[in-house]
């Protein structure tokens, strides 16, 4: 069974930066899309950024546009999220997701806490 392993979360002051990484435990053929989601306490999980495997179109949530950058290494089944100018409202558990030919694969989540 394939697992996604996330790393890079932590505690940072407002205005700081963090870089999240997510790697699959083994090679996955036919990944359609890779992305990051987040869930803050008491709120629904929301899309942060996503990148399809086959094209340049990248989706960002309005709240992170211009501050976060998603990047992927398709050969290694890795997806990263560079987060700059972090705000307290970015505090959440961040999850990576890959859309495989047989369904969605989710990571276990990594906590990001931004102090004011």
N, C-alpha and C positions, 0 to 999 in steps of 0.2 A: 504494500500500500504506500502510495506516494505521500510524503508529508512536506509542508512548507515551513521553513524555519526562519523566523524573523529575528532581527537584531538591531541594536542602535537606539532603542528608546532610552528614556531617562528623564532627569529633572534639569531644567534650564531656565534661566531668567528671561523675562520678556525682552524681545529684541535679539535673542540669541539664535543659534542654529543647531540643528540635529540632522543626521543622515540615517535613514532607515534602510535596511537591506533585507531581502527575502530570497531564499534559495530553495529549490526543490531538492528533495533527498535523493532523487535519481532523475535521469533524463526522461522527459515527457515529450512525445512526438505530437505535433499538431495543435500546439497551444494557439488559441484564437485571440485571446486578450489577456493582458496582465494589468492589475490595478491595485490601488490602495483604498481602503475604506476606514472609517473611524466611528467610534461610538462613545459619546460622552454620557456620564451618569444621568439617568432619567430621560435620555433621548434615543431616538431610533438610529440605527446604523446608517451612515450616509457615505456616498461616493466622494472621495477626495480627488483622485486622479486615475485615469486609465489610458492605456495605450494598446491599440490592436496590433497583432503580430504582422499583419500584412500591409499596413499602410502608415502614413505619417500622422494621421489625425489623432490628436491627443485631447482628452477631455479633462477639464479642471473644474472643480466646484468654484463658484464665484468668490467664495470667501477666502480661497487660497491662491487665486489667479495672481501671477506676478511675484508670489513669494515662494511657492513650492515648484519643484521640477521633478518630473518622473523620468526615469531612464530604464532601459532594459538591456539585458544581454540574452538574446534568444537562444544562442548556442549553449549557454550554460543554464538556461531557465532561471534567470535571476531578474529581479526587478528592484529598483532603488527609488527612494524618495528623499530628495534634498529639501529640507525645510529651513527657510531663512525668515528673518524678521518675525519670529514666533510671538504669538499673543496668548494671553491667559485663556482665551476662548478656544484655542487649539488643543487644550488639554483633553485627552481622550485615550482610549485604547485603539491602537491602529492595527488593522488587519490587512494582509496581502491576500489577493485572490487570483487564481489562474483559471481560465475557462478552457478545459481540456475537451477532447472529442466525446468523452463519456460523462462530462458534468463539471460542476464547479469544485474547485479545491481551495480550501481556506487555511490560512495559517492560524496559529494559536493566539496571536495578538501580542502586542508590545505596548507598554504604558508610556505615554508622553505626558509630562506634567510641566506646565509653563507657569512660573511664579511671577507675580506682578511686583 
